[in-house]
Amino acid sequence: MLDTTRANLLIADAGPSPWAQGLARALQPLPVDLHWTHTDRDVINIITTTGVHVAIVDDQLPGGGLRVLKRVRQLGWTKPCLIICDHADPRMLRDALALDVFSVIAPIAERDVLTPMVLKVFKQVYQMNWADASAFN
């Protein structure tokens, strides 16, 4: 269970990307603070200083999304992460599994898959159920 009334979500996209903008709009009524970055260096900085509960990392980030995730895992960050990837081949999926990635999602899935997956992570990992988003308006 989260110790706070608000959740911290990192969106690290190479964009600006339609999937990130769609997710931000969908989460707007919820008690979620969004932290944005477009660089691998900022991913590490935000994760280590902000108390991020969930990260969504674009594999198109400079330096690669899985590489930056590997670095933050080596620093001891164990929270859930979703990877956004256009072309997930078997090697990429294997590497993602090795880094304990919650899910790999294609960016064209956008809100149809991404938003429910983010809500699922918060419910499954932190027991936060935001099924009735109207309660947060």
N, C-alpha and C positions, 0 to 999 in steps of 0.2 A: 504494500500500500504506500502511496506517496505521502510524505510527511507534510506536504504543502497543499494549498488549495489550487495551485496552478501548476501546469506541466510545462516543461521546457523542451521544445522541438527544434532541432537543427535541420535546416534545409540548405544543403550544399549543392548548388546546381551550377553547371558550366554556363548557363543561360545568359539572360533571362529565358526561362523555359515555360512553355504552356502548362506542363505538368505541375511545376512549382506554383505558378499563379493560381491554377485550379485548386490545388490543395489548400493554399492560403485562404482562398475564398470560402472553401467548404468548412475550414476550421475556425473561421472568424467568430461564430457565436459561442465557441467553447472556451473554457478557461485554459488556453494554451498560449504561451509566449513563444513567438517564432524568432529564431536567430538565423540570419541569412549570411551566406558567404559564397564566393565564387572561386576561392583559392584553397589549396591544400593546407597551406600554412595557417590560414584563419580557422580551418576545421580543427586543427590541433589546439589552437589558442582558445577557441570557444568551448570545446569539449573539456579542456582542463581547467577552465576558470568559471564556467557558467552553471554547472550542474545540469547538463543536458540529460534528459531522460531517454530520448529516442533521437537517432540521427537518420536522415535520409540523404544518401550520398550519391551523386551523379558519377558514374564511371568515366565520364568525359572531363572531369576536373583536370586541370593541369597536374601532371604527375600521376594521374590515375586514381580512381576512387578506391580500388582495393588496396593500392599501396598506402594511401593515407589511412585507411582503416587498419591495416597491418601495424602502422606506426602507433596509432592510438591504443590498439590492443596491447602492444608491447609496453606502453606506458601504464597499463593496468585498467583501462576503461573497458568495462564488460557489459555495458548497457546495450539494448537492442539497436540494430542498425538494418536499414533496408537499402539496397543498392538499386539504382536506376540504370539500366543497361539496354542499349539498342540491340546488340547482337551477342547474347549470352551463349557462348559455345561450351562444350563439356568441360574444358580446362578452367574456364572462368567460373563455372558453377562449382566445380570441385574446390577451387581456391576460396570461393565465397563460403562454402560449407566449412572449410578448415578455419575460417575466421569467425565462425558462429554467426553468420549473417541470418537474420530472421527470414528475409525473402529477397529475391531478385525479381524486379518488375520492369517490364518494357515501358518506355515513356509514352508510347501511344495509348497505353491502358489508362493513363491520366486518372481522372476521378473515378471512373468505373471500377477500378481495382485498388488504386493507391489509397484513397480516403478510407474505404472500409478496412483495408489492411492496417493503416495507422491506428484506427479506432480499435481494431482487434488486438494490436500490440499493447495499447494502454489498458484494455480490459484484461487481457491474459496475464500480462507481466505485473501491472500495478493495481489490478482490480478496480479500475475506473470505468464505469459504464456510462457512456454518453449517448446511449440510444435515443434518448429524448433531448435532442439539442435545443429544443425550444425553452427548456428550463434555464438556459444560460443567456437568454436574450435580455 
